Amino acid sequence: MPKAIHAFAPALLPIAAGFLFSLSANAQEVPKELQPSANEQLLLQVHAKGDQIYTCKGDGAQFTWMLKAPEAQLTDKSGKPFGRHYDGPTWEASDGSRITGKAVANAPSPDADSIPWLLVTVVSHNQGGVLARVTSVQRVNTKGGKASASRCDAAHVGREERIPYSADYRFFAPQ
């Protein structure tokens, strides 16, 4: 019997990895305000790893870091490249399909040092591809990405900071 287990173990590893990836999306309960509408279902999920890019802005004596754009690579549940995430916010798949959205709700991340979780409504699509039917996007399981708490003052106006982050993006489409 142990020989049989050893023979099948390599074949089971990708399945187990995919199962663990799907569990990570539910590792923390998604708040009610970030749930997509009842007529939508989960279409796919990807993992993002990259940076949140901030610019130091000043208005009189007030200075603050403002989000300029995200810049992240997206991978599927098996770790293969899926596409990229950038300003807009925009998600672009390797097949060329692309969506742009607008945040409609947010909730603090369970990790106090991380950017909030979001619900985004898609406002534009290009033609065809894997993202063609997507109507909502959730950003969950965030790690990092928060703007610096300091160093934004008159001497640093216009300066950019890239803060590493990771997150899971869940894409929803009508049932």
C-alpha positions in Angstrom: 0.0 0.0 0.0 2.7 2.6 0.8 4.2 2.1 -2.7 0.8 3.0 -4.2 0.7 6.1 -2.2 4.2 7.1 -3.3 3.2 6.4 -6.9 0.2 8.7 -6.8 1.6 11.5 -4.6 3.2 13.5 -7.4 -0.1 13.5 -9.4 -2.0 14.7 -6.4 0.2 17.7 -5.6 -1.3 20.1 -8.2 -4.8 19.1 -7.1 -3.9 19.8 -3.4 -2.3 23.1 -4.3 -5.4 24.2 -6.2 -7.6 23.2 -3.3 -5.4 25.2 -0.8 -5.5 28.2 -3.1 -9.3 28.1 -3.2 -9.4 27.8 0.6 -7.2 30.9 0.9 -10.0 33.0 -0.7 -12.2 32.0 2.1 -9.6 32.1 4.9 -11.2 35.3 6.1 -15.0 35.8 5.9 -15.8 38.4 3.2 -17.9 41.2 4.8 -21.6 41.5 3.7 -21.0 45.0 2.2 -18.4 43.5 -0.3 -20.7 40.7 -1.6 -21.7 40.9 -5.3 -25.4 41.0 -6.2 -27.3 37.8 -5.7 -27.6 37.2 -9.5 -23.8 36.9 -9.8 -21.6 33.9 -9.4 -17.8 33.4 -9.0 -16.3 33.0 -12.4 -12.6 32.9 -11.5 -10.0 34.0 -8.9 -6.4 35.2 -9.4 -3.6 36.2 -7.1 -1.9 39.6 -7.4 1.6 40.5 -6.4 3.1 43.9 -7.0 3.0 47.4 -5.8 0.6 50.2 -4.8 2.1 53.4 -6.2 1.6 56.6 -4.1 2.5 60.2 -4.9 3.1 62.8 -2.2 0.6 65.7 -2.7 0.5 69.0 -0.9 -2.3 71.6 -0.4 -1.1 74.5 1.7 0.1 73.0 4.9 -1.6 69.7 4.4 0.4 66.8 2.8 -0.7 63.3 2.1 0.1 60.2 0.1 -2.4 59.7 -2.7 -2.8 56.5 -4.6 -1.6 56.9 -8.2 -2.1 53.3 -9.4 -1.6 49.7 -8.6 0.9 47.7 -10.6 0.8 43.9 -10.2 1.2 40.6 -11.9 -1.7 38.2 -11.8 -1.3 34.4 -11.5 -4.0 31.7 -11.6 -4.5 29.0 -8.9 -1.7 26.9 -10.3 0.8 29.8 -10.3 0.8 30.3 -14.0 0.8 33.9 -15.4 -2.8 35.2 -15.9 -2.3 38.9 -16.7 -1.7 42.2 -15.0 -3.5 44.8 -12.9 -2.9 48.5 -13.3 -4.3 52.0 -13.3 -8.0 52.4 -13.9 -8.3 50.1 -11.9 -7.8 47.8 -14.9 -7.4 44.0 -15.0 -6.0 42.6 -18.3 -5.8 38.9 -19.0 -3.1 37.2 -21.1 -5.7 36.6 -23.8 -6.1 40.4 -24.2 -9.5 40.7 -22.5 -9.6 43.7 -20.3 -12.0 45.3 -17.7 -12.0 48.6 -15.9 -13.9 49.2 -12.7 -15.0 51.6 -10.1 -14.8 50.8 -6.3 -18.3 50.8 -4.8 -17.6 49.5 -1.3 -14.6 48.8 1.0 -13.9 47.2 4.3 -10.8 47.2 6.5 -8.5 44.3 6.0 -8.3 41.9 8.9 -4.6 42.7 8.7 -4.3 46.3 10.1 -1.1 46.9 8.1 -2.8 46.1 4.8 -4.9 48.0 2.2 -8.7 47.6 2.5 -10.8 44.9 0.8 -12.9 46.2 -2.0 -16.0 45.5 -4.1 -15.6 46.9 -7.6 -18.3 47.3 -10.3 -17.0 46.9 -13.9 -17.7 50.0 -16.0 -16.0 49.0 -19.2 -15.0 45.9 -21.2 -13.1 45.3 -24.4 -14.3 42.6 -26.7 -14.3 38.9 -25.9 -12.0 36.8 -23.8 -12.0 35.3 -20.3 -13.0 38.6 -18.7 -15.8 39.5 -21.2 -18.7 38.5 -18.8 -17.2 39.9 -15.6 -19.5 42.5 -13.8 -18.0 42.7 -10.3 -14.5 42.2 -8.7 -13.7 41.6 -5.1 -10.2 42.4 -3.7 -9.7 40.2 -0.6 -6.9 38.7 1.5 -4.7 41.8 1.2 -1.2 41.9 2.5 0.7 45.2 2.6 0.2 48.1 0.2 -0.6 50.8 2.7 0.9 54.3 2.1 3.8 55.4 4.3 2.7 57.2 7.5 5.5 59.7 7.1 7.9 61.4 4.7 5.2 63.3 2.9 5.9 67.0 3.4 6.9 70.1 1.4 10.3 68.7 0.7 8.8 65.5 -0.8 5.8 66.8 -2.9 5.7 64.9 -6.2 7.8 62.0 -4.8 6.5 58.5 -5.6 6.6 55.5 -3.3 6.0 51.9 -4.3 4.6 49.8 -1.5 4.6 46.0 -2.1 1.3 44.2 -1.7 -0.5 41.0 -2.6 -4.2 40.2 -2.8 -6.7 37.8 -4.3 -9.0 39.2 -7.0 -12.3 37.3 -7.4 -14.2 37.9 -10.6 -18.0 37.6 -10.7 -20.4 37.3 -13.7 -24.2 36.9 -14.1 -25.5 33.4 -13.5 
